[in-house]
Amino acid sequence: HAIEPASDADMLMHLLEAKGVTQAELHRATGIPKSTISEVVAGKKAFSRQMIRKLARYFQVDVAVLAANL
């Protein structure tokens, strides 16, 4: 059985938990607005290309990991 790609919300929650950071800390470190981070976590918003680049740099993961749903 094929495994569906994780949603952007699931991926962001996993990365936050794995690194042990809060949404507020992620905002301060990346400049991504708090509201945008909150909307992604709530499943109301998808990653933008700019957000993917910032998150990949911050979490030290390949952009392809975050761009699976583009």
Number of C-alpha atoms within 10 A of each C-alpha: 3 4 5 6 12 14 17 22 19 15 16 20 17 13 14 16 11 10 9 9 12 12 18 13 13 18 15 12 12 13 11 17 13 14 11 16 21 15 14 19 19 14 13 11 14 19 21 12 13 9 17 19 17 17 22 16 13 12 14 9 14 13 15 12 13 23 15 11 12 10
